[in-house]
Amino acid sequence: MYLLAINCGSSSIKGKLFNIANTFELHANLAVSNISSKGEKVKIKIDWEEGKGEDSVEEGEDGDKVEYSTLVPNLLEHLTTNSHVNKEDIKYITHRVVHGGTHTSGIVITKEHEEGLGEMDKLSEFAPLHNHHAVLAVRSCLDALPDHTSLLLFDTLFHQTIPPEVYTYAIPPPEKETAMPLRKYGFHGLSYASITSSIAKHLNKPAEEVNIVVAHLGSGASSCCIKGGKSIDTSMGLTPLEGLIGGTRSGTIDPTAIFHHTANAAEDAGYSDYSVTKAEIVLNKKSGLTALAGTSNFGLILSRLDASSCSEEEHKSAKLAYDVYLDRLMSYVSQYLFKLLSTLPIEKIDGLVFSGGIGERGVQLRKDVLERLSWLGAQVDDEKNGGKGGVQVREITKEGSKLKGWVVETDEEGWCAKLARDEFGF
């Protein structure tokens, strides 16, 4: 029997296949990329562990023309071709869902019991670029594998421990009924849970004793303050828009700015399959690094910091984008370090963790952040910081550094598989 853990985003799908019968042995890594990308073909890639199957990479339709609901069935077809895995052997599927509202545990979905999907789609108005795609993926899995059981796991679960004084917004009651209370919920929780577990294992201590600040930096970026293994604050809020700048997200700005920027900001943007305002599209899909530098590719932005590698205009916009990104990141990580220091001695703080695509590859960014924290005793080790990955946890500060810096490769799919194992008692 197999468990498939999938992670559906608006532009990509990631997944891992585990053998339940053999102590959750990893069999394959799956990926679909270039979804919604104009001018690029959707790419489906499957990497098998040695002896488990034949690796494959295939291109499909144009990214901006493909129907999202066809992607997971197509992925399943590729997965069960040229391998020993049959569709009927996939008994469980976990789905990372961004917004779970007030839920404190995952939701089990089967072909006979789909009630939870309607609720998840209602929450799409708070994460329109994520929840709706996850619901489409779940429905397509139920159609393709009618006998399997799905488990919906929410990014918001890890942040249920945030105290009221942190999650409460200073606004009056809403004029109309909302699908859930208007408050901070936080996201990237499955990643933060995975990172906390990895650091605990690396330091050979219980997760309940881990005290860290994490910067999860990717196309979507956030930071989290973790004390005693629990989230006590995080940068994202009611939706993933609050907090740090992302590849296309504005991050926190003056709330009135959008009304001056976009005419009729509250109007529906005209998406056919779900409702989203013009303001949300501007702030979620047209802002952030893309608005500042003309690209969401952080590696390209870093390369343009060298004035000789690009035009003067590209260099100036890249430098501004990098400086703004660094400024906002410092605002959150220093604030969260102070939160820990207000109740803990620095010796009890396990360090600052960088994760996500930008966090794992951003050598210069990590150095700039840690050097700005030298007042806390952070000492960057340039050789360690510049070294290649390949290990899940690696330190990037010098021996004796009072504040340690870490790079941790997150494993959201692996963490979802663990939660499924706990839920179903494998």
Buried (B, 14 or more C-beta within 10 A) or exposed (E): EBBBBBBBBBBBBBBBBBBBEEEBEBBBBBBBBBBBBEEBBBBBBBEBEEEBBEEBEEEBBBBEEBEBBBBBBBBBEBBBEEBEBEBEBBBBBBBBBBBBBEBEBBBBBEBEEBEBBEBBBBBBBBBBBBBBBBBBBBBBBBEBBEEBBBBBBBBBBBBBBBEEEBBEEEEEEEEEEEBBBBBBBBBBBBBBBBBBBBBBEBBEEEBEEBBBBBBBBBBBBBBBBBBEBBBBBBBBBBBBBBBBBBBBBBBBBEEEEBEEBBEEBEEEBEEEEBEBBBBBBBBBBEBBBBBBBBBBBBEBBBEBBEEEEBEEEBBBBBBEBBEBBBEBBBBBBBBBBEBBBEEEEEEEBBBBBBBBBBBBBBBEBBBBBBEBBEEBEBBBBEEBBEBEEEEBBBBBBBEEBBBBBBBBBBBBBBBBBBBBBEBBEB
